Amino acid sequence: MIVKRNGGMTEFIPSPREKRESLIRDHVLELVGLLHERLCLVEQASGIDLESAERCRQLLERIRAEERQTQDLNRRLAEQGIQHGSTALT
């Protein structure tokens, strides 16, 4: 995080690395899900057993559920005034 102070104002600017990580985090799960769907179609058309595909689908759903829980927790912490990286969490 880049902190920029100008007079009495403090501006918190995400660093380029934080922006990249955020972009990846926000979109990679959907990209993997779309790739999984596409591979399932290929496997199904080829007559390949879909057992592995089903396990992958279950794993993706678990990851999505954990991501929703994390987002909910972050939202509730923010509502209480606790920010990520705050010493109040330790």
GUKOL-143063 format. One record per residue: residue in three letters; residue number from 1; x, y, z of N, C-alpha, C, O in turn. Coordinates in Angstrom, 3 decimals. Example, Ala and Ser with C-alpha at 12.3 -4.5 7.8 and 13.67 -1.06 7.14 Angstrom:
! GUKOL-143063
res = ala; n = 1; n.u = 13.190; n.v = -5.690; n.w = 7.800; ca.u = 12.300; ca.v = -4.500; ca.w = 7.800; c.u = 13.200; c.v = -3.300; c.w = 7.800; o.u = 14.236; o.v = -3.319; o.w = 8.465
res = ser; n = 2; n.u = 12.850; n.v = -2.250; n.w = 7.080; ca.u = 13.670; ca.v = -1.060; ca.w = 7.140; c.u = 12.900; c.v = 0.030; c.w = 7.870; o.u = 13.409; o.v = 1.138; o.w = 8.039
! end
This chain:
! GUKOL-143063
res = met; n = 1; n.u = 0.858; n.v = -1.167; n.w = 0.000; ca.u = 0.000; ca.v = 0.000; ca.w = 0.000; c.u = 0.906; c.v = 1.233; c.w = 0.000; o.u = 1.851; o.v = 1.327; o.w = 0.783
res = ile; n = 2; n.u = 0.608; n.v = 2.138; n.w = -0.861; ca.u = 1.343; ca.v = 3.397; ca.w = -0.938; c.u = 0.535; c.v = 4.441; c.w = -0.177; o.u = -0.658; o.v = 4.622; o.w = -0.420
res = val; n = 3; n.u = 1.199; n.v = 5.118; n.w = 0.740; ca.u = 0.535; ca.v = 6.152; ca.w = 1.524; c.u = 1.039; c.v = 7.502; c.w = 1.034; o.u = 2.243; o.v = 7.759; o.w = 1.000
res = lys; n = 4; n.u = 0.102; n.v = 8.351; n.w = 0.659; ca.u = 0.437; ca.v = 9.675; ca.w = 0.131; c.u = -0.204; c.v = 10.710; c.w = 1.046; o.u = -1.423; o.v = 10.723; o.w = 1.220
res = arg; n = 5; n.u = 0.614; n.v = 11.569; n.w = 1.624; ca.u = 0.094; ca.v = 12.602; ca.w = 2.524; c.u = 0.263; c.v = 13.964; c.w = 1.874; o.u = 1.316; o.v = 14.297; o.w = 1.332
res = asn; n = 6; n.u = -0.810; n.v = 14.739; n.w = 1.948; ca.u = -0.792; ca.v = 16.077; ca.w = 1.394; c.u = -1.551; c.v = 16.965; c.w = 2.369; o.u = -2.780; o.v = 16.929; o.w = 2.423
res = gly; n = 7; n.u = -0.820; n.v = 17.756; n.w = 3.133; ca.u = -1.454; ca.v = 18.579; ca.w = 4.151; c.u = -2.075; c.v = 17.686; c.w = 5.200; o.u = -1.385; o.v = 16.847; o.w = 5.779
res = gly; n = 8; n.u = -3.367; n.v = 17.846; n.w = 5.459; ca.u = -4.052; ca.v = 17.020; ca.w = 6.437; c.u = -4.705; c.v = 15.791; c.w = 5.836; o.u = -5.353; o.v = 15.020; o.w = 6.544
res = met; n = 9; n.u = -4.539; n.v = 15.604; n.w = 4.532; ca.u = -5.168; ca.v = 14.467; ca.w = 3.843; c.u = -4.188; c.v = 13.308; c.w = 3.733; o.u = -3.009; o.v = 13.505; o.w = 3.436
res = thr; n = 10; n.u = -4.683; n.v = 12.105; n.w = 3.973; ca.u = -3.900; ca.v = 10.885; ca.w = 3.772; c.u = -4.625; c.v = 10.042; c.w = 2.741; o.u = -5.812; o.v = 9.749; o.w = 2.885
res = glu; n = 11; n.u = -3.898; n.v = 9.653; n.w = 1.693; ca.u = -4.483; ca.v = 8.854; ca.w = 0.619; c.u = -3.774; c.v = 7.505; c.w = 0.583; o.u = -2.545; o.v = 7.442; o.w = 0.543
res = phe; n = 12; n.u = -4.548; n.v = 6.437; n.w = 0.597; ca.u = -4.003; ca.v = 5.096; ca.w = 0.529; c.u = -4.209; c.v = 4.576; c.w = -0.891; o.u = -5.340; o.v = 4.444; o.w = -1.358
res = ile; n = 13; n.u = -3.103; n.v = 4.282; n.w = -1.569; ca.u = -3.139; ca.v = 3.868; ca.w = -2.967; c.u = -2.593; c.v = 2.446; c.w = -3.059; o.u = -1.487; o.v = 2.181; o.w = -2.589
res = pro; n = 14; n.u = -3.353; n.v = 1.526; n.w = -3.661; ca.u = -2.826; ca.v = 0.167; ca.w = -3.825; c.u = -1.573; c.v = 0.176; c.w = -4.703; o.u = -1.516; o.v = 0.878; o.w = -5.712
res = ser; n = 15; n.u = -0.583; n.v = -0.604; n.w = -4.308; ca.u = 0.637; ca.v = -0.711; ca.w = -5.102; c.u = 0.326; c.v = -1.501; c.w = -6.378; o.u = -0.686; o.v = -2.199; o.w = -6.439
res = pro; n = 16; n.u = 1.178; n.v = -1.398; n.w = -7.384; ca.u = 0.953; ca.v = -2.182; ca.w = -8.602; c.u = 0.831; c.v = -3.683; c.w = -8.311; o.u = 0.022; o.v = -4.370; o.w = -8.934
res = arg; n = 17; n.u = 1.613; n.v = -4.183; n.w = -7.389; ca.u = 1.543; ca.v = -5.605; ca.w = -7.030; c.u = 0.172; c.v = -5.933; c.w = -6.430; o.u = -0.427; o.v = -6.950; o.w = -6.778
res = glu; n = 18; n.u = -0.323; n.v = -5.086; n.w = -5.539; ca.u = -1.641; ca.v = -5.320; ca.w = -4.939; c.u = -2.744; c.v = -5.277; c.w = -5.999; o.u = -3.704; o.v = -6.044; o.w = -5.927
res = lys; n = 19; n.u = -2.608; n.v = -4.390; n.w = -6.973; ca.u = -3.595; ca.v = -4.308; ca.w = -8.056; c.u = -3.586; c.v = -5.598; c.w = -8.877; o.u = -4.645; o.v = -6.128; o.w = -9.213
res = arg; n = 20; n.u = -2.384; n.v = -6.108; n.w = -9.202; ca.u = -2.277; ca.v = -7.351; ca.w = -9.960; c.u = -2.899; c.v = -8.514; c.w = -9.195; o.u = -3.681; o.v = -9.288; o.w = -9.747
res = glu; n = 21; n.u = -2.539; n.v = -8.628; n.w = -7.911; ca.u = -3.059; ca.v = -9.721; ca.w = -7.088; c.u = -4.581; c.v = -9.654; c.w = -6.993; o.u = -5.255; o.v = -10.684; o.w = -7.024
res = ser; n = 22; n.u = -5.111; n.v = -8.459; n.w = -6.879; ca.u = -6.559; ca.v = -8.284; ca.w = -6.802; c.u = -7.225; c.v = -8.710; c.w = -8.103; o.u = -8.253; o.v = -9.386; o.w = -8.086
res = leu; n = 23; n.u = -6.650; n.v = -8.323; n.w = -9.208; ca.u = -7.202; ca.v = -8.679; ca.w = -10.512; c.u = -7.209; c.v = -10.196; c.w = -10.688; o.u = -8.202; o.v = -10.772; o.w = -11.133
res = ile; n = 24; n.u = -6.104; n.v = -10.829; n.w = -10.338; ca.u = -6.014; ca.v = -12.288; ca.w = -10.448; c.u = -7.033; c.v = -12.944; c.w = -9.527; o.u = -7.769; o.v = -13.839; o.w = -9.943
res = arg; n = 25; n.u = -7.073; n.v = -12.502; n.w = -8.280; ca.u = -7.996; ca.v = -13.085; ca.w = -7.302; c.u = -9.442; c.v = -12.930; c.w = -7.759; o.u = -10.246; o.v = -13.846; o.w = -7.581
res = asp; n = 26; n.u = -9.782; n.v = -11.793; n.w = -8.340; ca.u = -11.162; ca.v = -11.526; ca.w = -8.728; c.u = -11.615; c.v = -12.341; c.w = -9.937; o.u = -12.810; o.v = -12.598; o.w = -10.086
res = his; n = 27; n.u = -10.689; n.v = -12.752; n.w = -10.799; ca.u = -11.100; ca.v = -13.367; ca.w = -12.059; c.u = -10.628; c.v = -14.801; c.w = -12.280; o.u = -11.197; o.v = -15.501; o.w = -13.117
res = val; n = 28; n.u = -9.623; n.v = -15.252; n.w = -11.570; ca.u = -9.060; ca.v = -16.572; ca.w = -11.875; c.u = -10.046; c.v = -17.696; c.w = -11.583; o.u = -10.086; o.v = -18.674; o.w = -12.330
res = leu; n = 29; n.u = -10.830; n.v = -17.593; n.w = -10.539; ca.u = -11.754; ca.v = -18.664; ca.w = -10.214; c.u = -12.794; c.v = -18.854; c.w = -11.320; o.u = -13.127; o.v = -19.984; o.w = -11.676
res = glu; n = 30; n.u = -13.298; n.v = -17.763; n.w = -11.854; ca.u = -14.259; ca.v = -17.869; ca.w = -12.950; c.u = -13.595; c.v = -18.441; c.w = -14.205; o.u = -14.200; o.v = -19.245; o.w = -14.914
res = leu; n = 31; n.u = -12.358; n.v = -18.032; n.w = -14.481; ca.u = -11.645; ca.v = -18.562; ca.w = -15.647; c.u = -11.430; c.v = -20.069; c.w = -15.516; o.u = -11.608; o.v = -20.803; o.w = -16.488
res = val; n = 32; n.u = -11.052; n.v = -20.533; n.w = -14.337; ca.u = -10.857; ca.v = -21.965; ca.w = -14.111; c.u = -12.186; c.v = -22.700; c.w = -14.270; o.u = -12.228; o.v = -23.788; o.w = -14.845
res = gly; n = 33; n.u = -13.266; n.v = -22.114; n.w = -13.764; ca.u = -14.586; ca.v = -22.714; ca.w = -13.906; c.u = -14.999; c.v = -22.857; c.w = -15.363; o.u = -15.533; o.v = -23.891; o.w = -15.762
res = leu; n = 34; n.u = -14.753; n.v = -21.826; n.w = -16.154; ca.u = -15.080; ca.v = -21.882; ca.w = -17.583; c.u = -14.234; c.v = -22.926; c.w = -18.306; o.u = -14.735; o.v = -23.650; o.w = -19.167
res = leu; n = 35; n.u = -12.962; n.v = -23.001; n.w = -17.958; ca.u = -12.083; ca.v = -24.014; ca.w = -18.546; c.u = -12.575; c.v = -25.418; c.w = -18.173; o.u = -12.584; o.v = -26.320; o.w = -19.011
res = his; n = 36; n.u = -12.977; n.v = -25.591; n.w = -16.932; ca.u = -13.499; ca.v = -26.879; ca.w = -16.482; c.u = -14.735; c.v = -27.277; c.w = -17.295; o.u = -14.838; o.v = -28.416; o.w = -17.750
res = glu; n = 37; n.u = -15.660; n.v = -26.352; n.w = -17.475; ca.u = -16.867; ca.v = -26.644; ca.w = -18.259; c.u = -16.511; c.v = -27.064; c.w = -19.686; o.u = -17.087; o.v = -28.006; o.w = -20.230
res = arg; n = 38; n.u = -15.572; n.v = -26.364; n.w = -20.269; ca.u = -15.160; ca.v = -26.669; ca.w = -21.646; c.u = -14.536; c.v = -28.058; c.w = -21.731; o.u = -14.824; o.v = -28.820; o.w = -22.654
res = leu; n = 39; n.u = -13.674; n.v = -28.385; n.w = -20.755; ca.u = -13.050; ca.v = -29.702; ca.w = -20.747; c.u = -14.081; c.v = -30.811; c.w = -20.525; o.u = -13.958; o.v = -31.900; o.w = -21.085
res = cys; n = 40; n.u = -15.092; n.v = -30.530; n.w = -19.708; ca.u = -16.165; ca.v = -31.513; ca.w = -19.495; c.u = -16.877; c.v = -31.830; c.w = -20.809; o.u = -17.191; o.v = -32.988; o.w = -21.084
res = leu; n = 41; n.u = -17.129; n.v = -30.809; n.w = -21.611; ca.u = -17.775; ca.v = -31.027; ca.w = -22.903; c.u = -16.915; c.v = -31.899; c.w = -23.810; o.u = -17.424; o.v = -32.791; o.w = -24.490
res = val; n = 42; n.u = -15.610; n.v = -31.638; n.w = -23.817; ca.u = -14.687; ca.v = -32.421; ca.w = -24.638; c.u = -14.642; c.v = -33.870; c.w = -24.137; o.u = -14.697; o.v = -34.811; o.w = -24.929
res = glu; n = 43; n.u = -14.540; n.v = -34.036; n.w = -22.804; ca.u = -14.491; ca.v = -35.384; ca.w = -22.232; c.u = -15.777; c.v = -36.143; c.w = -22.526; o.u = -15.739; o.v = -37.323; o.w = -22.876
res = gln; n = 44; n.u = -16.898; n.v = -35.477; n.w = -22.387; ca.u = -18.189; ca.v = -36.119; ca.w = -22.634; c.u = -18.305; c.v = -36.538; c.w = -24.106; o.u = -18.749; o.v = -37.646; o.w = -24.405
res = ala; n = 45; n.u = -17.912; n.v = -35.664; n.w = -25.004; ca.u = -17.970; ca.v = -35.970; ca.w = -26.437; c.u = -17.014; c.v = -37.104; c.w = -26.806; o.u = -17.256; o.v = -37.840; o.w = -27.762
res = ser; n = 46; n.u = -15.934; n.v = -37.240; n.w = -26.045; ca.u = -14.942; ca.v = -38.283; ca.w = -26.325; c.u = -15.256; c.v = -39.598; c.w = -25.610; o.u = -14.568; o.v = -40.598; o.w = -25.812
res = gly; n = 47; n.u = -16.288; n.v = -39.592; n.w = -24.782; ca.u = -16.649; ca.v = -40.801; ca.w = -24.064; c.u = -15.759; c.v = -41.097; c.w = -22.870; o.u = -15.700; o.v = -42.237; o.w = -22.409
res = ile; n = 48; n.u = -15.075; n.v = -40.097; n.w = -22.371; ca.u = -14.196; ca.v = -40.269; ca.w = -21.208; c.u = -15.042; c.v = -40.242; c.w = -19.938; o.u = -16.000; o.v = -39.476; o.w = -19.835
res = asp; n = 49; n.u = -14.678; n.v = -41.083; n.w = -18.978; ca.u = -15.379; ca.v = -41.140; ca.w = -17.691; c.u = -15.336; c.v = -39.762; c.w = -17.024; o.u = -14.276; o.v = -39.139; o.w = -16.955
res = leu; n = 50; n.u = -16.472; n.v = -39.293; n.w = -16.538; ca.u = -16.577; ca.v = -37.948; ca.w = -15.970; c.u = -16.393; c.v = -37.919; c.w = -14.452; o.u = -16.699; o.v = -36.908; o.w = -13.820
res = glu; n = 51; n.u = -15.901; n.v = -39.006; n.w = -13.858; ca.u = -15.703; ca.v = -39.046; ca.w = -12.407; c.u = -14.711; c.v = -37.984; c.w = -11.945; o.u = -14.962; o.v = -37.302; o.w = -10.951
res = ser; n = 52; n.u = -13.601; n.v = -37.833; n.w = -12.640; ca.u = -12.610; ca.v = -36.810; ca.w = -12.278; c.u = -13.182; c.v = -35.411; c.w = -12.454; o.u = -12.910; o.v = -34.510; o.w = -11.660
res = ala; n = 53; n.u = -13.977; n.v = -35.242; n.w = -13.502; ca.u = -14.598; ca.v = -33.940; ca.w = -13.743; c.u = -15.550; c.v = -33.589; c.w = -12.610; o.u = -15.623; o.v = -32.429; o.w = -12.203
res = glu; n = 54; n.u = -16.274; n.v = -34.566; n.w = -12.099; ca.u = -17.200; ca.v = -34.319; ca.w = -10.992; c.u = -16.427; c.v = -33.933; c.w = -9.728; o.u = -16.848; o.v = -33.036; o.w = -8.998
res = arg; n = 55; n.u = -15.314; n.v = -34.593; n.w = -9.468; ca.u = -14.492; ca.v = -34.223; ca.w = -8.299; c.u = -13.959; c.v = -32.800; c.w = -8.444; o.u = -13.901; o.v = -32.049; o.w = -7.470
res = cys; n = 56; n.u = -13.572; n.v = -32.437; n.w = -9.658; ca.u = -13.094; ca.v = -31.079; ca.w = -9.910; c.u = -14.215; c.v = -30.069; c.w = -9.691; o.u = -13.989; o.v = -29.011; o.w = -9.104
res = arg; n = 57; n.u = -15.427; n.v = -30.388; n.w = -10.161; ca.u = -16.570; ca.v = -29.499; ca.w = -9.974; c.u = -16.859; c.v = -29.290; c.w = -8.501; o.u = -17.157; o.v = -28.175; o.w = -8.074
res = gln; n = 58; n.u = -16.772; n.v = -30.374; n.w = -7.712; ca.u = -17.000; ca.v = -30.271; ca.w = -6.265; c.u = -15.926; c.v = -29.402; c.w = -5.607; o.u = -16.223; o.v = -28.607; o.w = -4.716
res = leu; n = 59; n.u = -14.683; n.v = -29.558; n.w = -6.049; ca.u = -13.598; ca.v = -28.739; ca.w = -5.503; c.u = -13.811; c.v = -27.268; c.w = -5.842; o.u = -13.630; o.v = -26.402; o.w = -4.986
res = leu; n = 60; n.u = -14.193; n.v = -26.983; n.w = -7.078; ca.u = -14.452; ca.v = -25.591; ca.w = -7.467; c.u = -15.587; c.v = -24.997; c.w = -6.641; o.u = -15.518; o.v = -23.836; o.w = -6.237
res = glu; n = 61; n.u = -16.623; n.v = -25.777; n.w = -6.389; ca.u = -17.742; ca.v = -25.280; ca.w = -5.592; c.u = -17.299; c.v = -25.003; c.w = -4.156; o.u = -17.723; o.v = -24.015; o.w = -3.557
res = arg; n = 62; n.u = -16.454; n.v = -25.862; n.w = -3.605; ca.u = -15.945; ca.v = -25.635; ca.w = -2.249; c.u = -15.094; c.v = -24.359; c.w = -2.189; o.u = -15.193; o.v = -23.584; o.w = -1.238
res = ile; n = 63; n.u = -14.265; n.v = -24.153; n.w = -3.207; ca.u = -13.440; ca.v = -22.940; ca.w = -3.265; c.u = -14.329; c.v = -21.706; c.w = -3.350; o.u = -14.077; o.v = -20.710; o.w = -2.672
res = arg; n = 64; n.u = -15.371; n.v = -21.768; n.w = -4.184; ca.u = -16.302; ca.v = -20.630; ca.w = -4.300; c.u = -16.993; c.v = -20.346; c.w = -2.968; o.u = -17.151; o.v = -19.188; o.w = -2.581
res = ala; n = 65; n.u = -17.405; n.v = -21.402; n.w = -2.269; ca.u = -18.063; ca.v = -21.224; ca.w = -0.966; c.u = -17.107; c.v = -20.589; c.w = 0.043; o.u = -17.498; o.v = -19.698; o.w = 0.797
res = glu; n = 66; n.u = -15.856; n.v = -21.047; n.w = 0.057; ca.u = -14.864; ca.v = -20.462; ca.w = 0.971; c.u = -14.594; c.v = -19.003; c.w = 0.625; o.u = -14.411; o.v = -18.172; o.w = 1.515
res = glu; n = 67; n.u = -14.570; n.v = -18.694; n.w = -0.664; ca.u = -14.356; ca.v = -17.308; ca.w = -1.094; c.u = -15.524; c.v = -16.428; c.w = -0.653; o.u = -15.310; o.v = -15.301; o.w = -0.206
res = arg; n = 68; n.u = -16.753; n.v = -16.926; n.w = -0.773; ca.u = -17.918; ca.v = -16.167; ca.w = -0.314; c.u = -17.847; c.v = -15.931; c.w = 1.196; o.u = -18.157; o.v = -14.837; o.w = 1.666
res = gln; n = 69; n.u = -17.441; n.v = -16.952; n.w = 1.956; ca.u = -17.307; ca.v = -16.807; ca.w = 3.407; c.u = -16.247; c.v = -15.766; c.w = 3.752; o.u = -16.444; o.v = -14.954; o.w = 4.656
res = thr; n = 70; n.u = -15.129; n.v = -15.787; n.w = 3.039; ca.u = -14.058; ca.v = -14.820; ca.w = 3.285; c.u = -14.529; c.v = -13.407; c.w = 2.977; o.u = -14.259; o.v = -12.482; o.w = 3.743
res = gln; n = 71; n.u = -15.230; n.v = -13.232; n.w = 1.864; ca.u = -15.747; ca.v = -11.909; ca.w = 1.511; c.u = -16.749; c.v = -11.421; c.w = 2.552; o.u = -16.754; o.v = -10.243; o.w = 2.909
res = asp; n = 72; n.u = -17.588; n.v = -12.319; n.w = 3.033; ca.u = -18.564; ca.v = -11.954; ca.w = 4.058; c.u = -17.860; c.v = -11.539; c.w = 5.352; o.u = -18.234; o.v = -10.547; o.w = 5.977
res = leu; n = 73; n.u = -16.848; n.v = -12.296; n.w = 5.747; ca.u = -16.080; ca.v = -11.962; ca.w = 6.949; c.u = -15.403; c.v = -10.605; c.w = 6.800; o.u = -15.454; o.v = -9.786; o.w = 7.717
res = asn; n = 74; n.u = -14.770; n.v = -10.361; n.w = 5.656; ca.u = -14.117; ca.v = -9.066; ca.w = 5.427; c.u = -15.119; c.v = -7.915; c.w = 5.475; o.u = -14.825; o.v = -6.848; o.w = 6.014
res = arg; n = 75; n.u = -16.312; n.v = -8.142; n.w = 4.903; ca.u = -17.344; ca.v = -7.105; ca.w = 4.922; c.u = -17.775; c.v = -6.807; c.w = 6.359; o.u = -17.904; o.v = -5.645; o.w = 6.743
res = arg; n = 76; n.u = -17.999; n.v = -7.869; n.w = 7.156; ca.u = -18.420; ca.v = -7.665; ca.w = 8.544; c.u = -17.325; c.v = -6.975; c.w = 9.365; o.u = -17.620; o.v = -6.125; o.w = 10.204
res = leu; n = 77; n.u = -16.074; n.v = -7.340; n.w = 9.124; ca.u = -14.972; ca.v = -6.677; ca.w = 9.841; c.u = -14.894; c.v = -5.202; c.w = 9.453; o.u = -14.685; o.v = -4.342; o.w = 10.309
res = ala; n = 78; n.u = -15.062; n.v = -4.911; n.w = 8.170; ca.u = -15.024; ca.v = -3.519; ca.w = 7.714; c.u = -16.156; c.v = -2.719; c.w = 8.331; o.u = -15.974; o.v = -1.552; o.w = 8.677
res = glu; n = 79; n.u = -17.331; n.v = -3.335; n.w = 8.476; ca.u = -18.465; ca.v = -2.648; ca.w = 9.098; c.u = -18.169; c.v = -2.299; c.w = 10.551; o.u = -18.706; o.v = -1.328; o.w = 11.083
res = gln; n = 80; n.u = -17.311; n.v = -3.096; n.w = 11.193; ca.u = -16.931; ca.v = -2.850; ca.w = 12.588; c.u = -15.718; c.v = -1.930; c.w = 12.689; o.u = -15.256; o.v = -1.623; o.w = 13.788
res = gly; n = 81; n.u = -15.205; n.v = -1.491; n.w = 11.541; ca.u = -14.080; ca.v = -0.572; ca.w = 11.536; c.u = -12.723; c.v = -1.248; c.w = 11.599; o.u = -11.711; o.v = -0.576; o.w = 11.798
res = ile; n = 82; n.u = -12.682; n.v = -2.552; n.w = 11.436; ca.u = -11.410; ca.v = -3.282; ca.w = 11.458; c.u = -10.976; c.v = -3.492; c.w = 10.021; o.u = -11.699; o.v = -4.105; o.w = 9.235
res = gln; n = 83; n.u = -9.811; n.v = -2.992; n.w = 9.674; ca.u = -9.301; ca.v = -3.094; ca.w = 8.314; c.u = -8.279; c.v = -4.215; c.w = 8.202; o.u = -7.643; o.v = -4.594; o.w = 9.185
res = his; n = 84; n.u = -8.133; n.v = -4.737; n.w = 7.000; ca.u = -7.150; ca.v = -5.792; ca.w = 6.732; c.u = -5.770; c.v = -5.324; c.w = 7.178; o.u = -5.349; o.v = -4.213; o.w = 6.856
res = gly; n = 85; n.u = -5.071; n.v = -6.175; n.w = 7.918; ca.u = -3.740; ca.v = -5.834; ca.w = 8.382; c.u = -3.751; c.v = -5.058; c.w = 9.694; o.u = -2.694; o.v = -4.680; o.w = 10.199
res = ser; n = 86; n.u = -4.931; n.v = -4.818; n.w = 10.248; ca.u = -5.045; ca.v = -4.075; ca.w = 11.499; c.u = -4.468; c.v = -4.876; c.w = 12.661; o.u = -4.596; o.v = -6.100; o.w = 12.701
res = thr; n = 87; n.u = -3.837; n.v = -4.187; n.w = 13.601; ca.u = -3.295; ca.v = -4.872; ca.w = 14.778; c.u = -4.420; c.v = -5.324; c.w = 15.697; o.u = -4.172; o.v = -6.105; o.w = 16.615
res = ala; n = 88; n.u = -5.649; n.v = -4.861; n.w = 15.482; ca.u = -6.780; ca.v = -5.286; ca.w = 16.293; c.u = -7.118; c.v = -6.758; c.w = 16.059; o.u = -7.812; o.v = -7.377; o.w = 16.866
res = leu; n = 89; n.u = -6.626; n.v = -7.310; n.w = 14.957; ca.u = -6.889; ca.v = -8.702; ca.w = 14.646; c.u = -5.924; c.v = -9.647; c.w = 15.344; o.u = -6.168; o.v = -10.852; o.w = 15.396
res = thr; n = 90; n.u = -4.837; n.v = -9.119; n.w = 15.879; ca.u = -3.836; ca.v = -9.997; ca.w = 16.511; c.u = -3.951; c.v = -9.988; c.w = 17.999; o.u = -3.187; o.v = -10.671; o.w = 18.681
! end
